[in-house]
Amino acid sequence: MRGLCDVLNDPLLLDGAMGTQLFGLGLEGDCPEVWNVDKPDAVEGIHRGYIEAGAQIVLTNTFGATEWKLALSGHAADVERFCRAAAENALRAAGDDGIYVLGDVGPTGELAAPYGTHSVEEFEAVFAAQIAALAKAGVHGIIVETMGSAVEAAAAVRAGKNTCDLPVLACATYSAGKAGYRTLMGETVAQATEALLEAGADVVGSNCGLGTEEMAEVVKEVKAVAGGPIIAEPNAGQPKLVEGRTVFDEDAETWAARIPEIAAAGANIVGGCCGTTPEHIARAGRLLTGRA
């Protein structure tokens, strides 16, 4: 199988939401990463579902596996244990079928000084511990995603580049407003993208926060800055509370129908974020390959 670095400019289909699937299987407020060790068959099964749907890349169940985030559930000491188990679950599902596994790195929930109490160097150290555990476990690359701060995102990218020799993909999350698309900390798409590239990201783009229609516009703004591969993982629309349950308003058919538009805007690596399922990914794959 070709190395991940060799295919980053190719059209690639990512998996969809992990959380959506875990909640569907009964996760209720638990630390999702606990399932990597307590219910590995369930996590592996989610990966297999996406692979069977056509995903060429799957993400480990380690979105919140930094020491700071795990501390909220009393698992600060379990970074390496959870990351190792998560990687093993995904790699078993991937098998020898040419499927790539990315170690998933999400936000810590903290803010860097002067808005928070931690220095940028402390952020880098926390991310480095998670990334080192994922790399040691054998993942093919690292993905930094759902970042609402370019400062935190860049710290995670630098940690990845300084800790291992794996490619690092990086996504910022934006909201639409009167001032255009901005991160939680107010950075524009251009500002955040430039920060990720300067930190050494091999692939840049966006995930979460937006549905497919708005994501295409964000990708165009990313492309105006980035000269290399671009990644996009839109939500299945916007969340709504229905009978006490969170649902997303873009069904698989609606969501997938707009994925070719995101690809045409410049994203060669596409997948799904919150609310997406194997059906979403399967439909998108068929449309992207002209088999729909």
Backbone bond lengths (Angstrom), bond angles and torsions (degrees), N, CA, C in turn:
res aa  C-N    CA-C-N  psi(-1)  N-CA   C-N-CA  omega(-1)  CA-C   N-CA-C  phi
1 M - - - 1.456 - - 1.526 109.12 -
2 R 1.326 115.75 138.70 1.469 120.80 180.00 1.516 109.57 -66.76
3 G 1.348 115.90 146.74 1.443 119.93 177.63 1.512 110.67 -65.29
4 L 1.332 116.89 153.38 1.454 120.55 -177.78 1.523 111.71 -59.00
5 C 1.320 116.69 -39.06 1.473 119.70 179.41 1.520 112.00 -57.41
6 D 1.333 116.42 -30.70 1.462 121.20 -176.04 1.525 113.61 -78.11
7 V 1.338 116.79 -12.78 1.469 118.72 -175.54 1.526 113.12 -117.63
8 L 1.321 117.68 3.94 1.467 120.02 -173.79 1.529 113.81 -64.42
9 N 1.319 117.17 -19.79 1.467 119.59 176.97 1.525 112.50 -92.74
10 D 1.337 116.92 -2.70 1.455 121.39 179.43 1.532 110.21 -82.65
11 P 1.317 118.03 160.65 1.477 119.98 170.08 1.526 108.82 -67.73
12 L 1.316 116.85 124.29 1.461 121.42 -177.90 1.521 110.25 -133.65
13 L 1.331 115.85 142.21 1.459 121.68 179.60 1.521 109.43 -107.98
14 L 1.337 115.19 120.99 1.462 121.92 176.85 1.529 110.58 -86.00
15 D 1.323 114.44 172.86 1.450 119.47 173.81 1.522 110.97 -79.69
16 G 1.328 116.70 -171.32 1.457 121.88 178.31 1.517 110.89 -112.95
17 A 1.310 116.31 -154.43 1.464 121.34 -173.86 1.524 112.31 -66.46
18 M 1.322 115.32 137.74 1.454 121.00 171.10 1.530 109.82 -87.03
19 G 1.336 116.82 -46.19 1.454 120.59 -177.48 1.512 113.10 -58.32
20 T 1.326 117.05 -42.39 1.462 121.22 178.97 1.525 110.93 -55.90
21 Q 1.322 116.21 -41.87 1.457 120.84 -179.42 1.524 111.77 -72.36
22 L 1.334 116.81 -40.20 1.469 120.27 179.16 1.525 111.21 -63.50
23 F 1.336 116.30 -43.50 1.462 119.47 178.53 1.531 110.75 -63.47
24 G 1.324 115.59 -36.01 1.459 119.57 178.08 1.512 112.75 -65.66
25 L 1.341 116.13 -24.68 1.461 120.86 179.42 1.524 112.79 -92.89
26 G 1.335 115.89 -0.63 1.464 117.98 175.05 1.504 116.97 117.90
27 L 1.334 119.08 2.36 1.461 120.38 176.95 1.528 108.82 -63.20
28 E 1.320 115.74 126.05 1.463 120.48 -178.61 1.525 109.86 -134.88
29 G 1.317 116.24 87.63 1.452 120.19 175.05 1.509 115.10 74.70
30 D 1.337 117.23 -2.53 1.451 119.59 177.11 1.522 109.64 -72.24
31 C 1.313 116.05 166.53 1.462 121.17 170.95 1.532 106.73 -70.83
32 P 1.330 119.59 116.15 1.473 120.50 -176.55 1.524 113.64 -56.15
33 E 1.322 116.22 -32.60 1.466 119.70 -177.06 1.529 112.81 -67.75
34 V 1.334 117.85 -20.18 1.464 120.92 177.49 1.528 110.40 -60.61
35 W 1.335 115.57 -33.19 1.466 119.18 -178.64 1.524 112.10 -63.53
36 N 1.313 118.05 -21.50 1.469 119.89 178.28 1.521 111.77 -60.71
37 V 1.331 116.46 -32.18 1.466 120.66 -179.28 1.523 112.16 -105.03
38 D 1.336 117.48 -31.97 1.460 120.09 -177.41 1.531 113.33 -86.81
39 K 1.334 116.33 -31.64 1.461 120.89 -179.02 1.533 110.39 -136.80
40 P 1.331 116.32 58.87 1.472 119.51 -176.36 1.519 113.63 -61.40
41 D 1.334 117.38 -32.88 1.471 119.49 179.94 1.521 111.19 -64.68
42 A 1.343 116.50 -35.69 1.461 120.06 179.31 1.520 110.55 -67.23
43 V 1.325 116.48 -44.04 1.466 120.36 179.99 1.523 110.10 -65.78
44 E 1.323 116.36 -45.07 1.465 119.85 178.06 1.522 110.60 -60.41
45 G 1.314 116.34 -37.40 1.458 120.44 179.46 1.522 112.61 -63.96
46 I 1.337 116.39 -36.29 1.469 120.00 176.50 1.522 109.74 -63.78
47 H 1.312 116.56 -45.25 1.470 120.08 177.98 1.533 110.14 -59.19
48 R 1.330 116.56 -45.22 1.466 120.59 -179.07 1.533 111.21 -61.52
49 G 1.318 115.46 -37.69 1.464 119.07 178.74 1.512 112.05 -60.57
50 Y 1.323 116.35 -41.42 1.463 119.63 179.03 1.530 111.48 -71.90
51 I 1.308 116.53 -37.46 1.464 119.37 178.29 1.520 110.45 -64.50
52 E 1.322 116.46 -42.50 1.462 120.25 177.25 1.520 111.45 -64.22
53 A 1.347 116.27 -26.44 1.468 120.56 177.98 1.525 112.12 -79.02
54 G 1.332 117.14 -8.69 1.458 120.72 176.91 1.515 115.52 115.08
55 A 1.337 118.11 0.18 1.462 119.82 179.98 1.523 110.97 -64.00
56 Q 1.316 115.55 134.52 1.462 121.48 177.06 1.525 111.66 -97.34
57 I 1.323 115.96 -12.71 1.459 122.52 179.17 1.522 108.59 -136.12
58 V 1.337 116.23 132.99 1.462 120.54 174.53 1.527 108.92 -122.90
59 L 1.329 115.27 151.40 1.457 122.25 -177.39 1.522 110.15 -107.49
60 T 1.315 116.33 137.25 1.456 120.32 179.39 1.531 111.44 -66.48
61 N 1.300 116.20 155.82 1.465 122.46 178.50 1.539 109.39 -83.35
62 T 1.339 114.77 65.43 1.474 120.34 -176.29 1.522 111.30 -134.62
63 F 1.313 117.32 24.38 1.461 121.20 -176.63 1.534 112.20 -53.38
64 G 1.318 116.79 -38.99 1.466 120.31 -178.72 1.517 113.32 -111.82
65 A 1.326 117.02 33.31 1.467 120.41 -172.82 1.519 114.76 -94.75
66 T 1.349 117.25 29.22 1.466 118.57 169.17 1.522 108.32 -85.56
67 E 1.297 115.64 158.72 1.468 120.61 179.11 1.524 111.68 -56.70
68 W 1.343 116.22 -42.64 1.463 119.29 -177.91 1.515 112.14 -64.69
69 K 1.314 117.24 -42.76 1.466 120.28 -178.60 1.529 110.74 -71.32
70 L 1.319 117.11 -41.33 1.455 120.61 -179.71 1.529 111.99 -67.53
71 A 1.320 116.88 -25.62 1.463 120.42 179.01 1.523 111.63 -60.62
72 L 1.320 117.50 -27.34 1.464 121.54 -178.70 1.519 112.21 -65.30
73 S 1.328 116.43 -23.89 1.462 120.76 179.03 1.525 111.94 -112.02
74 G 1.330 115.99 13.66 1.463 119.89 178.01 1.514 114.59 79.19
75 H 1.333 117.21 20.58 1.472 120.40 -176.37 1.531 112.79 -119.00
76 A 1.312 117.49 29.67 1.462 120.45 -176.98 1.526 112.80 -57.81
77 A 1.316 116.62 -29.42 1.460 120.39 -176.99 1.528 113.14 -85.66
78 D 1.336 116.79 0.63 1.464 119.99 -172.63 1.526 114.61 -104.12
79 V 1.320 117.85 17.28 1.466 120.49 -177.83 1.523 111.10 -54.73
80 E 1.317 116.90 -55.84 1.466 119.68 -175.96 1.529 111.23 -66.11
81 R 1.317 117.55 -40.54 1.467 120.65 -178.58 1.520 111.33 -63.27
82 F 1.326 117.21 -45.47 1.459 120.66 -179.73 1.520 111.84 -68.53
83 C 1.341 116.40 -41.10 1.468 119.75 -179.32 1.521 111.54 -66.56
84 R 1.319 115.98 -41.29 1.466 119.02 178.98 1.520 111.03 -62.78
85 A 1.335 116.42 -46.19 1.461 120.23 -179.99 1.528 111.52 -64.07
86 A 1.327 116.69 -40.64 1.466 120.43 179.73 1.516 111.31 -62.35
87 A 1.322 116.22 -44.17 1.463 120.39 179.26 1.524 110.51 -63.54
88 E 1.314 116.51 -42.12 1.463 120.01 -179.92 1.520 110.96 -63.37
89 N 1.333 117.14 -40.57 1.464 120.31 178.41 1.525 111.37 -60.84
90 A 1.333 115.73 -46.59 1.467 120.11 -178.39 1.522 111.54 -68.61
91 L 1.320 116.73 -40.37 1.463 120.06 -178.54 1.522 111.65 -68.07
92 R 1.328 116.97 -34.37 1.469 119.27 175.15 1.519 110.68 -63.79
93 A 1.319 115.82 -42.23 1.466 119.43 178.68 1.519 111.03 -64.93
94 A 1.321 116.55 -39.01 1.467 121.29 -178.65 1.515 111.62 -67.75
95 G 1.324 116.74 -37.17 1.462 121.03 179.44 1.512 112.22 56.48
96 D 1.306 116.31 -140.65 1.467 122.26 -179.99 1.520 111.06 -109.13
97 D 1.320 116.43 30.01 1.459 120.56 -173.49 1.531 113.87 -94.61
98 G 1.329 118.49 14.85 1.458 120.37 179.72 1.512 113.03 76.27
99 I 1.334 117.55 23.93 1.460 122.71 178.34 1.522 108.88 -95.04
100 Y 1.323 116.11 134.37 1.459 120.97 -179.65 1.526 110.57 -96.66
101 V 1.321 115.89 145.54 1.461 122.29 179.16 1.522 109.26 -116.78
102 L 1.333 115.62 124.87 1.460 121.26 176.94 1.517 110.01 -106.14
103 G 1.325 116.34 133.76 1.451 121.25 174.07 1.514 109.13 -76.50
104 D 1.329 117.04 118.59 1.460 122.40 -173.01 1.530 111.11 -86.41
105 V 1.332 115.56 127.04 1.461 122.57 -179.74 1.521 108.94 -125.18
106 G 1.323 117.11 114.29 1.454 121.82 -179.90 1.517 112.04 -106.65
107 P 1.319 117.65 -179.61 1.461 121.58 -178.15 1.526 112.20 -68.24
108 T 1.311 115.39 154.49 1.470 120.82 -178.44 1.517 112.97 -82.16
109 G 1.323 116.56 -19.49 1.449 119.90 -173.20 1.513 112.86 88.79
110 E 1.326 116.53 1.35 1.462 122.54 179.14 1.527 109.93 -108.76
111 L 1.328 116.41 162.64 1.455 122.21 175.97 1.518 109.78 -114.67
112 A 1.313 114.91 143.70 1.462 119.28 177.94 1.522 110.22 -77.18
113 A 1.324 115.67 152.22 1.466 120.81 176.05 1.534 109.22 -57.91
114 P 1.328 119.93 144.54 1.467 126.74 11.25 1.529 114.47 -89.08
115 Y 1.330 118.46 -0.53 1.458 120.63 -179.22 1.521 111.79 -79.90
116 G 1.324 116.25 -27.26 1.459 122.25 178.57 1.510 111.07 -124.88
117 T 1.320 115.78 -168.57 1.468 120.35 -173.90 1.526 113.70 -100.79
118 H 1.342 117.13 -8.90 1.461 119.65 -176.40 1.527 111.92 -101.52
119 S 1.325 115.62 142.82 1.459 120.67 176.94 1.522 109.79 -79.49
120 V 1.311 116.17 163.44 1.463 120.82 177.02 1.524 110.07 -60.48
121 E 1.332 116.34 -36.57 1.466 120.11 179.20 1.531 111.36 -63.23
122 E 1.322 116.10 -36.30 1.471 119.11 177.30 1.524 110.92 -67.66
123 F 1.324 117.01 -38.21 1.459 120.07 175.22 1.528 110.44 -60.13
124 E 1.307 116.50 -46.44 1.461 120.22 -178.76 1.525 111.20 -60.67
125 A 1.332 116.97 -39.78 1.462 120.34 -179.47 1.523 111.59 -65.92
126 V 1.325 117.20 -41.27 1.466 121.36 179.62 1.530 110.18 -65.42
127 F 1.322 116.95 -44.26 1.463 119.76 178.26 1.531 111.10 -66.45
128 A 1.326 116.76 -37.86 1.462 120.63 -178.86 1.524 111.38 -60.74
129 A 1.328 117.26 -37.99 1.466 120.25 179.84 1.528 110.81 -64.47
130 Q 1.327 116.79 -42.66 1.465 120.11 178.46 1.524 111.10 -66.83
131 I 1.314 116.27 -46.04 1.462 120.39 -177.27 1.524 111.47 -65.55
132 A 1.327 117.14 -38.45 1.464 120.38 178.74 1.528 110.31 -61.86
133 A 1.331 116.76 -40.02 1.460 120.36 179.70 1.525 110.94 -66.45
134 L 1.327 117.21 -40.61 1.459 121.11 179.14 1.533 111.39 -66.87
135 A 1.335 115.79 -43.20 1.459 119.85 179.64 1.523 111.15 -63.94
136 K 1.311 115.91 -42.33 1.468 120.84 178.92 1.518 111.19 -61.51
137 A 1.330 116.22 -32.66 1.466 121.12 -178.58 1.520 112.80 -78.71
138 G 1.334 117.89 -8.71 1.458 119.92 171.47 1.513 117.94 104.32
139 V 1.345 118.46 15.62 1.468 118.69 177.51 1.529 109.76 -65.22
140 H 1.324 116.52 160.40 1.466 121.15 -176.13 1.526 112.91 -91.56
141 G 1.319 116.47 -15.51 1.464 120.92 -179.86 1.518 109.12 -170.29
142 I 1.334 115.25 175.61 1.454 122.35 179.84 1.524 108.63 -120.69
143 I 1.329 116.47 138.68 1.460 119.88 172.96 1.519 109.22 -122.75
144 V 1.314 115.37 125.15 1.462 123.64 175.83 1.522 105.86 -100.13
145 E 1.328 118.04 121.60 1.458 118.10 -173.33 1.518 113.62 -143.66
146 T 1.346 113.56 166.63 1.469 123.47 177.86 1.522 111.15 58.30
147 M 1.319 116.62 39.35 1.451 121.42 -178.58 1.521 111.34 -92.44
148 G 1.316 116.18 121.76 1.454 121.51 178.27 1.506 113.53 -94.89
149 S 1.318 116.53 2.85 1.459 122.97 178.40 1.512 109.09 -134.20
150 A 1.316 116.62 123.91 1.463 120.46 177.88 1.523 110.96 -65.22
151 V 1.329 116.56 -29.81 1.469 120.75 179.18 1.525 110.03 -65.95
152 E 1.338 116.63 -47.67 1.462 119.70 179.06 1.529 110.57 -67.20
153 A 1.317 116.94 -41.95 1.464 120.36 179.82 1.519 111.15 -60.46
154 A 1.318 116.60 -44.91 1.465 120.33 179.86 1.522 110.95 -64.45
155 A 1.327 117.23 -35.93 1.462 120.73 177.63 1.523 110.45 -62.96
156 A 1.336 116.21 -40.94 1.465 120.07 178.60 1.522 111.17 -66.55
157 V 1.327 117.10 -40.53 1.466 120.41 178.59 1.524 110.46 -63.34
158 R 1.327 116.97 -46.37 1.466 119.78 178.59 1.521 111.19 -60.97
159 A 1.327 116.24 -39.45 1.463 119.51 177.51 1.520 110.31 -60.23
160 G 1.328 116.32 -41.66 1.452 120.07 178.79 1.516 112.88 -64.00
161 K 1.315 116.32 -46.19 1.467 120.34 -177.78 1.527 112.00 -68.79
162 N 1.343 117.15 -30.38 1.462 120.96 -178.88 1.518 113.35 -86.97
163 T 1.338 116.36 -16.11 1.462 120.57 -174.04 1.517 112.83 -99.22
164 C 1.318 117.17 -31.16 1.459 120.45 -176.68 1.519 109.93 -145.52
165 D 1.323 116.01 173.53 1.468 120.41 179.40 1.520 111.56 -105.75
166 L 1.328 116.34 24.55 1.459 121.40 -179.94 1.522 110.83 -89.17
167 P 1.334 117.56 153.41 1.471 119.48 174.68 1.520 110.27 -65.62
168 V 1.329 115.63 146.42 1.459 121.55 -179.62 1.520 109.04 -120.44
169 L 1.332 116.58 120.62 1.458 123.26 174.54 1.519 107.27 -99.68
170 A 1.323 117.65 142.39 1.466 119.34 -175.21 1.520 111.74 -138.87
171 C 1.334 115.59 130.43 1.462 122.56 -179.50 1.519 111.50 -122.94
172 A 1.311 116.49 132.31 1.458 121.64 169.45 1.522 108.04 -99.25
173 T 1.328 115.37 156.97 1.459 121.08 179.19 1.519 109.71 -112.05
174 Y 1.316 116.49 133.14 1.466 121.44 -175.33 1.518 111.69 -123.32
175 S 1.323 114.52 154.95 1.457 122.14 171.06 1.514 108.28 -119.99
176 A 1.323 116.25 150.86 1.453 120.58 179.43 1.526 109.77 -90.48
177 G 1.320 115.79 136.59 1.462 120.62 178.61 1.510 110.91 -151.52
178 K 1.317 116.39 -176.20 1.462 120.57 -179.84 1.522 111.67 -62.17
179 A 1.336 116.72 -27.59 1.463 120.78 -179.48 1.525 111.86 -91.61
180 G 1.326 116.77 11.73 1.458 120.18 -179.13 1.518 111.11 95.49
181 Y 1.296 116.50 -163.13 1.457 121.42 -178.60 1.527 109.46 -83.84
182 R 1.322 115.12 127.27 1.463 120.67 -177.15 1.532 110.24 -137.36
183 T 1.343 115.55 152.73 1.460 119.94 171.39 1.526 108.76 -75.58
184 L 1.310 116.68 173.89 1.460 121.73 176.76 1.522 110.97 -57.61
185 M 1.325 116.70 -33.34 1.458 121.32 -179.05 1.522 112.99 -89.15
186 G 1.322 117.08 5.55 1.457 121.14 173.60 1.503 116.78 91.45
187 E 1.343 118.05 6.14 1.464 119.86 179.92 1.523 110.71 -77.49
188 T 1.310 116.90 143.56 1.457 121.44 175.82 1.525 109.67 -75.78
189 V 1.318 115.72 168.70 1.466 120.04 177.45 1.522 110.17 -59.19
190 A 1.323 116.48 -43.38 1.467 120.24 -179.34 1.527 111.00 -63.65
191 Q 1.319 116.80 -44.40 1.470 119.83 -179.03 1.529 111.87 -63.55
192 A 1.315 116.78 -45.74 1.461 119.99 -179.36 1.525 111.11 -66.65
193 T 1.313 116.40 -42.85 1.462 120.13 179.76 1.517 111.27 -62.15
194 E 1.311 117.22 -44.36 1.462 121.02 178.08 1.527 111.24 -60.99
195 A 1.337 116.92 -39.23 1.460 120.21 179.11 1.527 111.46 -64.54
196 L 1.334 116.90 -39.73 1.457 121.05 178.97 1.526 111.42 -67.14
197 L 1.314 116.26 -41.14 1.467 120.17 178.85 1.528 111.02 -66.50
198 E 1.323 116.49 -42.10 1.464 120.39 179.27 1.527 111.21 -63.51
199 A 1.337 116.59 -31.33 1.460 120.84 178.94 1.528 112.22 -74.67
200 G 1.342 116.37 -15.05 1.454 120.35 176.66 1.508 116.37 111.81
201 A 1.329 118.43 11.14 1.465 120.78 -179.21 1.526 111.15 -59.54
202 D 1.318 115.62 136.20 1.466 121.34 178.15 1.520 111.65 -82.57
203 V 1.328 116.41 -27.66 1.460 123.16 178.00 1.523 107.06 -138.72
204 V 1.315 117.47 139.11 1.471 121.06 178.98 1.524 109.55 -127.56
205 G 1.327 115.11 159.65 1.453 119.14 179.07 1.500 111.89 168.93
206 S 1.336 115.71 -146.57 1.457 120.10 -174.90 1.518 110.65 -147.45
207 N 1.316 115.11 152.42 1.464 120.98 172.65 1.521 109.43 -147.21
208 C 1.313 115.36 161.85 1.462 123.72 174.22 1.534 111.62 62.03
209 G 1.326 115.51 176.38 1.450 121.07 175.37 1.509 115.82 76.56
210 L 1.324 117.26 -40.36 1.459 122.03 -172.97 1.521 111.58 -123.32
211 G 1.323 115.08 154.17 1.452 120.62 172.52 1.515 110.06 -86.14
212 T 1.308 116.87 -173.96 1.462 120.88 -173.60 1.521 113.83 -65.57
213 E 1.321 117.03 -39.58 1.468 119.73 -175.64 1.523 111.18 -62.90
214 E 1.327 117.01 -46.63 1.466 120.66 -179.95 1.523 111.51 -73.10
215 M 1.334 117.70 -31.82 1.463 120.05 -178.35 1.526 111.51 -61.94
216 A 1.303 117.64 -34.80 1.463 120.29 178.18 1.520 110.97 -60.31
217 E 1.330 117.12 -37.81 1.464 121.13 178.48 1.518 111.05 -68.34
218 V 1.329 116.87 -40.22 1.461 120.69 177.89 1.524 110.74 -63.26
219 V 1.326 116.18 -42.12 1.469 119.86 179.84 1.527 110.95 -59.67
220 K 1.313 117.07 -39.42 1.467 120.04 177.60 1.529 110.58 -60.29
221 E 1.336 117.07 -39.37 1.459 120.68 179.15 1.524 111.42 -70.33
222 V 1.323 116.61 -36.46 1.459 120.12 176.23 1.524 109.92 -64.03
223 K 1.319 116.15 -44.00 1.466 120.99 -177.76 1.522 111.73 -62.83
224 A 1.316 117.96 -29.75 1.464 121.19 179.21 1.519 111.59 -65.56
225 V 1.329 116.36 -19.30 1.467 121.58 -178.65 1.522 111.87 -108.04
226 A 1.325 115.87 -40.26 1.465 121.32 -174.16 1.521 111.63 -91.55
227 G 1.319 115.56 135.45 1.453 119.75 178.63 1.511 113.33 -99.55
228 G 1.344 116.48 -4.55 1.455 120.67 -176.88 1.508 113.05 -111.88
229 P 1.333 116.65 -157.30 1.463 121.06 -177.48 1.526 112.10 -64.71
230 I 1.338 115.38 150.12 1.468 122.25 -177.35 1.526 109.26 -129.61
231 I 1.332 115.12 139.60 1.453 121.79 179.79 1.526 110.07 -115.56
232 A 1.328 116.51 143.99 1.466 121.56 177.66 1.516 109.48 -143.34
233 E 1.338 115.68 129.99 1.459 122.00 178.30 1.531 108.66 -133.32
234 P 1.315 118.22 85.05 1.465 120.16 -179.93 1.523 112.34 -76.46
235 N 1.326 114.70 154.49 1.458 120.98 171.45 1.524 109.58 -70.99
236 A 1.325 114.78 168.47 1.462 119.97 172.61 1.527 108.14 -85.19
237 G 1.318 115.81 60.76 1.452 121.17 -176.91 1.513 111.82 81.30
238 Q 1.322 116.20 -153.16 1.457 121.65 -177.76 1.529 111.12 -106.23
239 P 1.339 116.50 144.88 1.467 119.44 -178.28 1.523 112.46 -72.63
240 K 1.330 114.82 145.24 1.466 121.57 175.94 1.519 107.98 -137.71
241 L 1.309 115.71 146.61 1.456 120.66 178.58 1.526 108.82 -93.53
242 V 1.324 116.26 115.24 1.459 122.29 -179.18 1.522 108.45 -124.26
243 E 1.321 115.98 114.57 1.461 122.07 -179.98 1.522 111.22 52.57
244 G 1.337 114.48 44.20 1.454 120.14 177.11 1.507 115.36 76.99
245 R 1.320 117.77 7.24 1.465 122.05 -178.12 1.522 109.94 -124.56
246 T 1.329 116.06 136.82 1.461 120.84 179.34 1.529 110.29 -79.77
247 V 1.318 116.11 124.22 1.462 121.40 177.61 1.527 108.06 -128.30
248 F 1.330 115.83 158.40 1.460 121.28 179.84 1.523 109.20 -112.64
249 D 1.338 115.53 146.66 1.464 119.29 -167.14 1.528 115.77 -91.17
250 E 1.324 119.10 5.80 1.462 120.40 174.89 1.525 108.85 -110.88
251 D 1.334 116.40 109.02 1.457 118.46 176.85 1.525 109.19 -71.65
252 A 1.311 115.99 174.58 1.468 120.27 -173.90 1.523 112.58 -58.52
253 E 1.323 116.82 -41.12 1.463 120.23 -178.04 1.523 111.25 -66.46
254 T 1.327 117.12 -45.61 1.465 121.39 -179.73 1.519 111.15 -64.71
255 W 1.321 115.66 -45.96 1.469 121.53 -178.60 1.528 110.68 -62.21
256 A 1.301 116.44 -50.79 1.466 120.56 -175.83 1.520 112.19 -64.27
257 A 1.327 116.88 -32.29 1.461 120.38 -176.99 1.524 112.12 -61.11
258 R 1.339 117.20 -25.54 1.459 120.18 -177.93 1.527 113.07 -97.24
259 I 1.311 117.76 -5.95 1.465 120.02 -179.67 1.530 112.42 -62.77
260 P 1.342 119.70 -40.90 1.467 118.77 175.93 1.529 112.69 -58.19
261 E 1.329 117.50 -32.44 1.460 120.66 177.45 1.530 110.78 -65.70
262 I 1.335 116.53 -38.06 1.471 121.04 177.39 1.521 109.70 -66.36
263 A 1.320 116.00 -40.03 1.469 119.87 177.48 1.524 110.35 -65.25
264 A 1.320 117.01 -41.69 1.465 120.81 179.58 1.524 111.41 -65.36
265 A 1.334 116.78 -28.21 1.463 120.75 178.98 1.519 111.95 -72.86
266 G 1.358 116.96 -16.90 1.454 119.10 175.97 1.509 116.23 135.56
267 A 1.324 118.74 -3.99 1.462 120.71 -179.69 1.527 110.09 -86.70
268 N 1.316 116.23 119.19 1.464 119.12 177.76 1.526 111.97 -95.76
269 I 1.343 116.90 -15.41 1.466 121.90 177.18 1.521 106.97 -116.41
270 V 1.325 117.24 113.39 1.466 120.24 -175.83 1.520 110.68 -129.81
271 G 1.317 114.90 149.34 1.451 121.53 178.26 1.501 108.82 -164.22
272 G 1.321 116.29 -164.18 1.449 119.90 -176.59 1.508 113.20 -122.57
273 C 1.331 115.62 153.23 1.458 121.13 175.54 1.526 107.68 -116.06
274 C 1.311 118.28 -142.55 1.464 123.09 -169.92 1.528 113.10 -50.42
275 G 1.319 115.30 132.68 1.453 120.92 176.23 1.513 114.78 88.40
276 T 1.324 118.59 -12.32 1.463 120.12 -179.44 1.528 110.59 -84.06
277 T 1.311 114.90 153.83 1.465 123.19 -174.43 1.529 109.32 -133.90
278 P 1.326 118.18 173.65 1.461 119.20 174.66 1.521 113.44 -54.19
279 E 1.330 117.56 -33.38 1.469 119.87 178.42 1.525 111.03 -64.20
280 H 1.325 117.03 -40.86 1.467 120.76 176.46 1.531 110.01 -58.54
281 I 1.312 115.77 -47.06 1.469 120.61 -177.13 1.524 111.38 -66.98
282 A 1.323 116.43 -41.75 1.467 119.76 179.72 1.518 111.12 -61.66
283 R 1.324 117.21 -44.93 1.468 120.45 -179.87 1.525 110.80 -64.90
284 A 1.330 117.12 -41.10 1.464 119.89 178.57 1.519 110.95 -62.87
285 G 1.311 116.53 -42.51 1.462 120.48 179.63 1.516 112.26 -60.58
286 R 1.318 116.72 -41.13 1.470 120.22 179.83 1.518 110.95 -65.80
287 L 1.323 117.02 -39.28 1.456 120.27 179.66 1.523 111.76 -69.26
288 L 1.326 116.45 -39.78 1.462 120.47 -178.69 1.510 112.55 -67.81
289 T 1.325 115.86 -29.08 1.463 119.39 -179.12 1.524 112.54 -99.10
290 G 1.333 115.87 3.21 1.457 119.55 178.18 1.509 114.26 75.61
291 R 1.349 116.30 20.08 1.469 119.56 -178.36 1.527 111.87 -99.28
292 A 1.331 117.69 1.47 1.469 119.56 -177.44 1.526 111.21 -73.66
